[in-house]
Amino acid sequence: MRFVVSAHSRSEQNAVFLLNRQNQFKQAAMSAKASGNIELAKKYLRMAKVIVVAFTFIASQSVK
């Protein structure tokens, strides 16, 4: 049996995935900062910001 995922629920799934990934990067940044690795913390925060851009793009596509 195959399930077909509607575009709306696919958008919601993508949004949940991106928000979870963003939280993972933020937590990794806090861990890196706590261990004294500021450069790695900055890298993780930049990656989290890229996810914000992706999330915004996905949200704008689901509005159309």
N, CA, C and O atoms as a Maestro MAE file, in Angstrom:
{
 s_m_m2io_version
 :::
 2.0.0
}

f_m_ct {
 s_m_title
 :::
 protein
 m_atom[256] {
  # First column is atom index #
  i_m_mmod_type
  r_m_x_coord
  r_m_y_coord
  r_m_z_coord
  i_m_residue_number
  s_m_chain_name
  s_m_pdb_residue_name
  s_m_pdb_atom_name
  i_m_atomic_number
  :::
  1 25 0.835 -1.169 0.000 1 A "MET " " N  " 7
  2 3 0.000 0.000 0.000 1 A "MET " " CA " 6
  3 2 0.885 1.240 0.000 1 A "MET " " C  " 6
  4 15 1.832 1.327 0.782 1 A "MET " " O  " 8
  5 25 0.583 2.195 -0.870 2 A "ARG " " N  " 7
  6 3 1.320 3.454 -0.945 2 A "ARG " " CA " 6
  7 2 0.475 4.586 -0.416 2 A "ARG " " C  " 6
  8 15 -0.721 4.673 -0.691 2 A "ARG " " O  " 8
  9 25 1.108 5.444 0.341 3 A "PHE " " N  " 7
  10 3 0.409 6.615 0.849 3 A "PHE " " CA " 6
  11 2 0.861 7.827 0.058 3 A "PHE " " C  " 6
  12 15 2.049 7.985 -0.226 3 A "PHE " " O  " 8
  13 25 -0.067 8.664 -0.292 4 A "VAL " " N  " 7
  14 3 0.240 9.897 -0.999 4 A "VAL " " CA " 6
  15 2 0.157 11.033 0.008 4 A "VAL " " C  " 6
  16 15 -0.849 11.202 0.696 4 A "VAL " " O  " 8
  17 25 1.225 11.803 0.081 5 A "VAL " " N  " 7
  18 3 1.272 12.926 1.012 5 A "VAL " " CA " 6
  19 2 0.852 14.173 0.262 5 A "VAL " " C  " 6
  20 15 1.411 14.490 -0.788 5 A "VAL " " O  " 8
  21 25 -0.119 14.873 0.791 6 A "SER " " N  " 7
  22 3 -0.578 16.087 0.129 6 A "SER " " CA " 6
  23 2 0.495 17.169 0.229 6 A "SER " " C  " 6
  24 15 1.388 17.099 1.074 6 A "SER " " O  " 8
  25 25 0.393 18.162 -0.640 7 A "ALA " " N  " 7
  26 3 1.378 19.249 -0.646 7 A "ALA " " CA " 6
  27 2 1.342 20.019 0.668 7 A "ALA " " C  " 6
  28 15 2.379 20.448 1.172 7 A "ALA " " O  " 8
  29 25 0.151 20.192 1.216 8 A "HIS " " N  " 7
  30 3 0.025 20.948 2.467 8 A "HIS " " CA " 6
  31 2 0.729 20.218 3.605 8 A "HIS " " C  " 6
  32 15 1.509 20.824 4.338 8 A "HIS " " O  " 8
  33 25 0.465 18.943 3.756 9 A "SER " " N  " 7
  34 3 1.104 18.218 4.854 9 A "SER " " CA " 6
  35 2 2.603 18.062 4.608 9 A "SER " " C  " 6
  36 15 3.381 17.996 5.559 9 A "SER " " O  " 8
  37 25 3.010 18.005 3.356 10 A "ARG " " N  " 7
  38 3 4.438 17.936 3.048 10 A "ARG " " CA " 6
  39 2 5.118 19.227 3.483 10 A "ARG " " C  " 6
  40 15 6.223 19.197 4.025 10 A "ARG " " O  " 8
  41 25 4.465 20.356 3.248 11 A "SER " " N  " 7
  42 3 5.015 21.642 3.682 11 A "SER " " CA " 6
  43 2 5.130 21.692 5.195 11 A "SER " " C  " 6
  44 15 6.120 22.179 5.741 11 A "SER " " O  " 8
  45 25 4.105 21.184 5.865 12 A "GLU " " N  " 7
  46 3 4.152 21.159 7.328 12 A "GLU " " CA " 6
  47 2 5.270 20.255 7.818 12 A "GLU " " C  " 6
  48 15 5.969 20.591 8.774 12 A "GLU " " O  " 8
  49 25 5.444 19.109 7.168 13 A "GLN " " N  " 7
  50 3 6.515 18.189 7.558 13 A "GLN " " CA " 6
  51 2 7.877 18.840 7.355 13 A "GLN " " C  " 6
  52 15 8.764 18.711 8.199 13 A "GLN " " O  " 8
  53 25 8.042 19.535 6.238 14 A "ASN " " N  " 7
  54 3 9.309 20.227 5.978 14 A "ASN " " CA " 6
  55 2 9.569 21.305 7.022 14 A "ASN " " C  " 6
  56 15 10.697 21.469 7.486 14 A "ASN " " O  " 8
  57 25 8.529 22.033 7.386 15 A "ALA " " N  " 7
  58 3 8.682 23.088 8.383 15 A "ALA " " CA " 6
  59 2 9.095 22.506 9.732 15 A "ALA " " C  " 6
  60 15 9.987 23.039 10.393 15 A "ALA " " O  " 8
  61 25 8.455 21.426 10.137 16 A "VAL " " N  " 7
  62 3 8.800 20.787 11.407 16 A "VAL " " CA " 6
  63 2 10.234 20.280 11.362 16 A "VAL " " C  " 6
  64 15 10.983 20.448 12.325 16 A "VAL " " O  " 8
  65 25 10.624 19.658 10.247 17 A "PHE " " N  " 7
  66 3 11.990 19.156 10.101 17 A "PHE " " CA " 6
  67 2 12.997 20.297 10.220 17 A "PHE " " C  " 6
  68 15 13.995 20.180 10.932 17 A "PHE " " O  " 8
  69 25 12.733 21.406 9.518 18 A "LEU " " N  " 7
  70 3 13.672 22.533 9.538 18 A "LEU " " CA " 6
  71 2 13.769 23.165 10.918 18 A "LEU " " C  " 6
  72 15 14.860 23.529 11.356 18 A "LEU " " O  " 8
  73 25 12.652 23.299 11.602 19 A "LEU " " N  " 7
  74 3 12.690 23.880 12.938 19 A "LEU " " CA " 6
  75 2 13.438 22.972 13.910 19 A "LEU " " C  " 6
  76 15 14.181 23.453 14.766 19 A "LEU " " O  " 8
  77 25 13.246 21.666 13.780 20 A "ASN " " N  " 7
  78 3 13.992 20.726 14.627 20 A "ASN " " CA " 6
  79 2 15.485 20.806 14.339 20 A "ASN " " C  " 6
  80 15 16.304 20.798 15.258 20 A "ASN " " O  " 8
  81 25 15.830 20.881 13.069 21 A "ARG " " N  " 7
  82 3 17.246 20.969 12.687 21 A "ARG " " CA " 6
  83 2 17.852 22.272 13.207 21 A "ARG " " C  " 6
  84 15 18.988 22.294 13.681 21 A "ARG " " O  " 8
  85 25 17.088 23.347 13.113 22 A "GLN " " N  " 7
  86 3 17.575 24.628 13.614 22 A "GLN " " CA " 6
  87 2 17.862 24.537 15.115 22 A "GLN " " C  " 6
  88 15 18.890 25.023 15.585 22 A "GLN " " O  " 8
  89 25 16.965 23.922 15.851 23 A "ASN " " N  " 7
  90 3 17.185 23.758 17.290 23 A "ASN " " CA " 6
  91 2 18.416 22.907 17.573 23 A "ASN " " C  " 6
  92 15 19.145 23.175 18.528 23 A "ASN " " O  " 8
  93 25 18.658 21.882 16.755 24 A "GLN " " N  " 7
  94 3 19.851 21.054 16.927 24 A "GLN " " CA " 6
  95 2 21.116 21.885 16.745 24 A "GLN " " C  " 6
  96 15 22.069 21.750 17.513 24 A "GLN " " O  " 8
  97 25 21.122 22.747 15.725 25 A "PHE " " N  " 7
  98 3 22.295 23.591 15.496 25 A "PHE " " CA " 6
  99 2 22.487 24.592 16.630 25 A "PHE " " C  " 6
  100 15 23.618 24.868 17.031 25 A "PHE " " O  " 8
  101 25 21.391 25.136 17.148 26 A "LYS " " N  " 7
  102 3 21.506 26.074 18.265 26 A "LYS " " CA " 6
  103 2 22.059 25.373 19.504 26 A "LYS " " C  " 6
  104 15 22.901 25.930 20.208 26 A "LYS " " O  " 8
  105 25 21.590 24.158 19.771 27 A "GLN " " N  " 7
  106 3 22.105 23.408 20.911 27 A "GLN " " CA " 6
  107 2 23.574 23.068 20.719 27 A "GLN " " C  " 6
  108 15 24.362 23.132 21.662 27 A "GLN " " O  " 8
  109 25 23.941 22.705 19.490 28 A "ALA " " N  " 7
  110 3 25.343 22.405 19.207 28 A "ALA " " CA " 6
  111 2 26.203 23.653 19.403 28 A "ALA " " C  " 6
  112 15 27.331 23.560 19.887 28 A "ALA " " O  " 8
  113 25 25.677 24.809 19.032 29 A "ALA " " N  " 7
  114 3 26.408 26.066 19.215 29 A "ALA " " CA " 6
  115 2 26.625 26.350 20.697 29 A "ALA " " C  " 6
  116 15 27.711 26.763 21.105 29 A "ALA " " O  " 8
  117 25 25.595 26.127 21.494 30 A "MET " " N  " 7
  118 3 25.741 26.358 22.934 30 A "MET " " CA " 6
  119 2 26.761 25.398 23.544 30 A "MET " " C  " 6
  120 15 27.536 25.789 24.417 30 A "MET " " O  " 8
  121 25 26.765 24.149 23.091 31 A "SER " " N  " 7
  122 3 27.738 23.175 23.592 31 A "SER " " CA " 6
  123 2 29.157 23.562 23.193 31 A "SER " " C  " 6
  124 15 30.088 23.477 23.993 31 A "SER " " O  " 8
  125 25 29.303 23.988 21.941 32 A "ALA " " N  " 7
  126 3 30.627 24.389 21.463 32 A "ALA " " CA " 6
  127 2 31.130 25.605 22.243 32 A "ALA " " C  " 6
  128 15 32.305 25.675 22.605 32 A "ALA " " O  " 8
  129 25 30.236 26.560 22.499 33 A "LYS " " N  " 7
  130 3 30.620 27.746 23.261 33 A "LYS " " CA " 6
  131 2 31.017 27.368 24.687 33 A "LYS " " C  " 6
  132 15 31.998 27.879 25.226 33 A "LYS " " O  " 8
  133 25 30.245 26.470 25.284 34 A "ALA " " N  " 7
  134 3 30.536 26.050 26.656 34 A "ALA " " CA " 6
  135 2 31.889 25.357 26.760 34 A "ALA " " C  " 6
  136 15 32.564 25.442 27.786 34 A "ALA " " O  " 8
  137 25 32.279 24.669 25.684 35 A "SER " " N  " 7
  138 3 33.571 23.977 25.698 35 A "SER " " CA " 6
  139 2 34.716 24.881 25.250 35 A "SER " " C  " 6
  140 15 35.870 24.457 25.191 35 A "SER " " O  " 8
  141 25 34.374 26.153 24.931 36 A "GLY " " N  " 7
  142 3 35.412 27.113 24.574 36 A "GLY " " CA " 6
  143 2 35.718 27.209 23.091 36 A "GLY " " C  " 6
  144 15 36.633 27.933 22.700 36 A "GLY " " O  " 8
  145 25 34.982 26.505 22.268 37 A "ASN " " N  " 7
  146 3 35.227 26.530 20.828 37 A "ASN " " CA " 6
  147 2 34.292 27.546 20.176 37 A "ASN " " C  " 6
  148 15 33.253 27.188 19.621 37 A "ASN " " O  " 8
  149 25 34.674 28.800 20.251 38 A "ILE " " N  " 7
  150 3 33.825 29.894 19.778 38 A "ILE " " CA " 6
  151 2 33.647 29.854 18.263 38 A "ILE " " C  " 6
  152 15 32.555 30.124 17.762 38 A "ILE " " O  " 8
  153 25 34.697 29.523 17.537 39 A "GLU " " N  " 7
  154 3 34.591 29.477 16.075 39 A "GLU " " CA " 6
  155 2 33.573 28.422 15.624 39 A "GLU " " C  " 6
  156 15 32.793 28.664 14.703 39 A "GLU " " O  " 8
  157 25 33.584 27.271 16.264 40 A "LEU " " N  " 7
  158 3 32.611 26.221 15.927 40 A "LEU " " CA " 6
  159 2 31.199 26.674 16.308 40 A "LEU " " C  " 6
  160 15 30.241 26.394 15.588 40 A "LEU " " O  " 8
  161 25 31.072 27.367 17.428 41 A "ALA " " N  " 7
  162 3 29.768 27.893 17.842 41 A "ALA " " CA " 6
  163 2 29.233 28.869 16.797 41 A "ALA " " C  " 6
  164 15 28.050 28.829 16.459 41 A "ALA " " O  " 8
  165 25 30.090 29.736 16.292 42 A "LYS " " N  " 7
  166 3 29.686 30.676 15.239 42 A "LYS " " CA " 6
  167 2 29.237 29.939 13.982 42 A "LYS " " C  " 6
  168 15 28.254 30.318 13.346 42 A "LYS " " O  " 8
  169 25 29.963 28.889 13.632 43 A "LYS " " N  " 7
  170 3 29.618 28.099 12.450 43 A "LYS " " CA " 6
  171 2 28.224 27.494 12.598 43 A "LYS " " C  " 6
  172 15 27.418 27.539 11.670 43 A "LYS " " O  " 8
  173 25 27.948 26.929 13.772 44 A "TYR " " N  " 7
  174 3 26.627 26.332 14.012 44 A "TYR " " CA " 6
  175 2 25.532 27.389 13.968 44 A "TYR " " C  " 6
  176 15 24.447 27.130 13.447 44 A "TYR " " O  " 8
  177 25 25.797 28.570 14.503 45 A "LEU " " N  " 7
  178 3 24.786 29.626 14.470 45 A "LEU " " CA " 6
  179 2 24.519 30.106 13.046 45 A "LEU " " C  " 6
  180 15 23.379 30.406 12.692 45 A "LEU " " O  " 8
  181 25 25.568 30.177 12.231 46 A "ARG " " N  " 7
  182 3 25.370 30.546 10.827 46 A "ARG " " CA " 6
  183 2 24.505 29.508 10.121 46 A "ARG " " C  " 6
  184 15 23.640 29.855 9.317 46 A "ARG " " O  " 8
  185 25 24.742 28.238 10.425 47 A "MET " " N  " 7
  186 3 23.945 27.176 9.813 47 A "MET " " CA " 6
  187 2 22.483 27.282 10.256 47 A "MET " " C  " 6
  188 15 21.573 27.040 9.463 47 A "MET " " O  " 8
  189 25 22.263 27.638 11.506 48 A "ALA " " N  " 7
  190 3 20.894 27.810 12.002 48 A "ALA " " CA " 6
  191 2 20.205 28.962 11.279 48 A "ALA " " C  " 6
  192 15 19.008 28.891 11.001 48 A "ALA " " O  " 8
  193 25 20.947 30.018 10.973 49 A "LYS " " N  " 7
  194 3 20.369 31.154 10.259 49 A "LYS " " CA " 6
  195 2 20.008 30.785 8.825 49 A "LYS " " C  " 6
  196 15 19.013 31.281 8.297 49 A "LYS " " O  " 8
  197 25 20.788 29.933 8.192 50 A "VAL " " N  " 7
  198 3 20.469 29.466 6.835 50 A "VAL " " CA " 6
  199 2 19.131 28.739 6.847 50 A "VAL " " C  " 6
  200 15 18.349 28.843 5.902 50 A "VAL " " O  " 8
  201 25 18.877 28.013 7.911 51 A "ILE " " N  " 7
  202 3 17.616 27.289 8.018 51 A "ILE " " CA " 6
  203 2 16.447 28.264 8.115 51 A "ILE " " C  " 6
  204 15 15.367 27.979 7.598 51 A "ILE " " O  " 8
  205 25 16.642 29.399 8.764 52 A "VAL " " N  " 7
  206 3 15.596 30.417 8.826 52 A "VAL " " CA " 6
  207 2 15.245 30.877 7.417 52 A "VAL " " C  " 6
  208 15 14.071 31.047 7.089 52 A "VAL " " O  " 8
  209 25 16.252 31.077 6.593 53 A "VAL " " N  " 7
  210 3 16.020 31.495 5.209 53 A "VAL " " CA " 6
  211 2 15.257 30.408 4.454 53 A "VAL " " C  " 6
  212 15 14.312 30.709 3.725 53 A "VAL " " O  " 8
  213 25 15.659 29.153 4.624 54 A "ALA " " N  " 7
  214 3 14.972 28.046 3.963 54 A "ALA " " CA " 6
  215 2 13.533 27.950 4.439 54 A "ALA " " C  " 6
  216 15 12.625 27.730 3.638 54 A "ALA " " O  " 8
  217 25 13.320 28.114 5.729 55 A "PHE " " N  " 7
  218 3 11.979 28.048 6.296 55 A "PHE " " CA " 6
  219 2 11.106 29.156 5.707 55 A "PHE " " C  " 6
  220 15 9.951 28.918 5.354 55 A "PHE " " O  " 8
  221 25 11.654 30.360 5.604 56 A "THR " " N  " 7
  222 3 10.923 31.489 5.035 56 A "THR " " CA " 6
  223 2 10.555 31.206 3.579 56 A "THR " " C  " 6
  224 15 9.445 31.515 3.145 56 A "THR " " O  " 8
  225 25 11.478 30.624 2.833 57 A "PHE " " N  " 7
  226 3 11.212 30.289 1.433 57 A "PHE " " CA " 6
  227 2 10.084 29.273 1.337 57 A "PHE " " C  " 6
  228 15 9.174 29.434 0.525 57 A "PHE " " O  " 8
  229 25 10.135 28.236 2.149 58 A "ILE " " N  " 7
  230 3 9.097 27.201 2.121 58 A "ILE " " CA " 6
  231 2 7.749 27.792 2.497 58 A "ILE " " C  " 6
  232 15 6.732 27.481 1.876 58 A "ILE " " O  " 8
  233 25 7.743 28.637 3.506 59 A "ALA " " N  " 7
  234 3 6.493 29.274 3.933 59 A "ALA " " CA " 6
  235 2 5.916 30.142 2.816 59 A "ALA " " C  " 6
  236 15 4.702 30.169 2.618 59 A "ALA " " O  " 8
  237 25 6.769 30.842 2.094 60 A "SER " " N  " 7
  238 3 6.275 31.702 1.012 60 A "SER " " CA " 6
  239 2 5.748 30.868 -0.149 60 A "SER " " C  " 6
  240 15 4.833 31.303 -0.848 60 A "SER " " O  " 8
  241 25 6.301 29.691 -0.366 61 A "GLN " " N  " 7
  242 3 5.831 28.820 -1.432 61 A "GLN " " CA " 6
  243 2 4.478 28.210 -1.109 61 A "GLN " " C  " 6
  244 15 3.678 27.981 -2.017 61 A "GLN " " O  " 8
  245 25 4.203 27.941 0.162 62 A "SER " " N  " 7
  246 3 2.932 27.317 0.535 62 A "SER " " CA " 6
  247 2 1.795 28.319 0.504 62 A "SER " " C  " 6
  248 15 0.630 27.920 0.485 62 A "SER " " O  " 8
  249 25 2.100 29.616 0.498 63 A "VAL " " N  " 7
  250 3 1.074 30.656 0.468 63 A "VAL " " CA " 6
  251 2 0.505 30.798 -0.934 63 A "VAL " " C  " 6
  252 15 -0.671 31.125 -1.094 63 A "VAL " " O  " 8
  253 25 1.316 30.558 -1.943 64 A "LYS " " N  " 7
  254 3 0.886 30.764 -3.344 64 A "LYS " " CA " 6
  255 2 -0.214 29.843 -3.742 64 A "LYS " " C  " 6
  256 15 -0.680 29.893 -4.880 64 A "LYS " " O  " 8
  :::
 }
 m_bond[255] {
  # First column is bond index #
  i_m_from
  i_m_to
  i_m_order
  :::
  1 1 2 1
  2 2 3 1
  3 3 4 2
  4 3 5 1
  5 5 6 1
  6 6 7 1
  7 7 8 2
  8 7 9 1
  9 9 10 1
  10 10 11 1
  11 11 12 2
  12 11 13 1
  13 13 14 1
  14 14 15 1
  15 15 16 2
  16 15 17 1
  17 17 18 1
  18 18 19 1
  19 19 20 2
  20 19 21 1
  21 21 22 1
  22 22 23 1
  23 23 24 2
  24 23 25 1
  25 25 26 1
  26 26 27 1
  27 27 28 2
  28 27 29 1
  29 29 30 1
  30 30 31 1
  31 31 32 2
  32 31 33 1
  33 33 34 1
  34 34 35 1
  35 35 36 2
  36 35 37 1
  37 37 38 1
  38 38 39 1
  39 39 40 2
  40 39 41 1
  41 41 42 1
  42 42 43 1
  43 43 44 2
  44 43 45 1
  45 45 46 1
  46 46 47 1
  47 47 48 2
  48 47 49 1
  49 49 50 1
  50 50 51 1
  51 51 52 2
  52 51 53 1
  53 53 54 1
  54 54 55 1
  55 55 56 2
  56 55 57 1
  57 57 58 1
  58 58 59 1
  59 59 60 2
  60 59 61 1
  61 61 62 1
  62 62 63 1
  63 63 64 2
  64 63 65 1
  65 65 66 1
  66 66 67 1
  67 67 68 2
  68 67 69 1
  69 69 70 1
  70 70 71 1
  71 71 72 2
  72 71 73 1
  73 73 74 1
  74 74 75 1
  75 75 76 2
  76 75 77 1
  77 77 78 1
  78 78 79 1
  79 79 80 2
  80 79 81 1
  81 81 82 1
  82 82 83 1
  83 83 84 2
  84 83 85 1
  85 85 86 1
  86 86 87 1
  87 87 88 2
  88 87 89 1
  89 89 90 1
  90 90 91 1
  91 91 92 2
  92 91 93 1
  93 93 94 1
  94 94 95 1
  95 95 96 2
  96 95 97 1
  97 97 98 1
  98 98 99 1
  99 99 100 2
  100 99 101 1
  101 101 102 1
  102 102 103 1
  103 103 104 2
  104 103 105 1
  105 105 106 1
  106 106 107 1
  107 107 108 2
  108 107 109 1
  109 109 110 1
  110 110 111 1
  111 111 112 2
  112 111 113 1
  113 113 114 1
  114 114 115 1
  115 115 116 2
  116 115 117 1
  117 117 118 1
  118 118 119 1
  119 119 120 2
  120 119 121 1
  121 121 122 1
  122 122 123 1
  123 123 124 2
  124 123 125 1
  125 125 126 1
  126 126 127 1
  127 127 128 2
  128 127 129 1
  129 129 130 1
  130 130 131 1
  131 131 132 2
  132 131 133 1
  133 133 134 1
  134 134 135 1
  135 135 136 2
  136 135 137 1
  137 137 138 1
  138 138 139 1
  139 139 140 2
  140 139 141 1
  141 141 142 1
  142 142 143 1
  143 143 144 2
  144 143 145 1
  145 145 146 1
  146 146 147 1
  147 147 148 2
  148 147 149 1
  149 149 150 1
  150 150 151 1
  151 151 152 2
  152 151 153 1
  153 153 154 1
  154 154 155 1
  155 155 156 2
  156 155 157 1
  157 157 158 1
  158 158 159 1
  159 159 160 2
  160 159 161 1
  161 161 162 1
  162 162 163 1
  163 163 164 2
  164 163 165 1
  165 165 166 1
  166 166 167 1
  167 167 168 2
  168 167 169 1
  169 169 170 1
  170 170 171 1
  171 171 172 2
  172 171 173 1
  173 173 174 1
  174 174 175 1
  175 175 176 2
  176 175 177 1
  177 177 178 1
  178 178 179 1
  179 179 180 2
  180 179 181 1
  181 181 182 1
  182 182 183 1
  183 183 184 2
  184 183 185 1
  185 185 186 1
  186 186 187 1
  187 187 188 2
  188 187 189 1
  189 189 190 1
  190 190 191 1
  191 191 192 2
  192 191 193 1
  193 193 194 1
  194 194 195 1
  195 195 196 2
  196 195 197 1
  197 197 198 1
  198 198 199 1
  199 199 200 2
  200 199 201 1
  201 201 202 1
  202 202 203 1
  203 203 204 2
  204 203 205 1
  205 205 206 1
  206 206 207 1
  207 207 208 2
  208 207 209 1
  209 209 210 1
  210 210 211 1
  211 211 212 2
  212 211 213 1
  213 213 214 1
  214 214 215 1
  215 215 216 2
  216 215 217 1
  217 217 218 1
  218 218 219 1
  219 219 220 2
  220 219 221 1
  221 221 222 1
  222 222 223 1
  223 223 224 2
  224 223 225 1
  225 225 226 1
  226 226 227 1
  227 227 228 2
  228 227 229 1
  229 229 230 1
  230 230 231 1
  231 231 232 2
  232 231 233 1
  233 233 234 1
  234 234 235 1
  235 235 236 2
  236 235 237 1
  237 237 238 1
  238 238 239 1
  239 239 240 2
  240 239 241 1
  241 241 242 1
  242 242 243 1
  243 243 244 2
  244 243 245 1
  245 245 246 1
  246 246 247 1
  247 247 248 2
  248 247 249 1
  249 249 250 1
  250 250 251 1
  251 251 252 2
  252 251 253 1
  253 253 254 1
  254 254 255 1
  255 255 256 2
  :::
 }
}
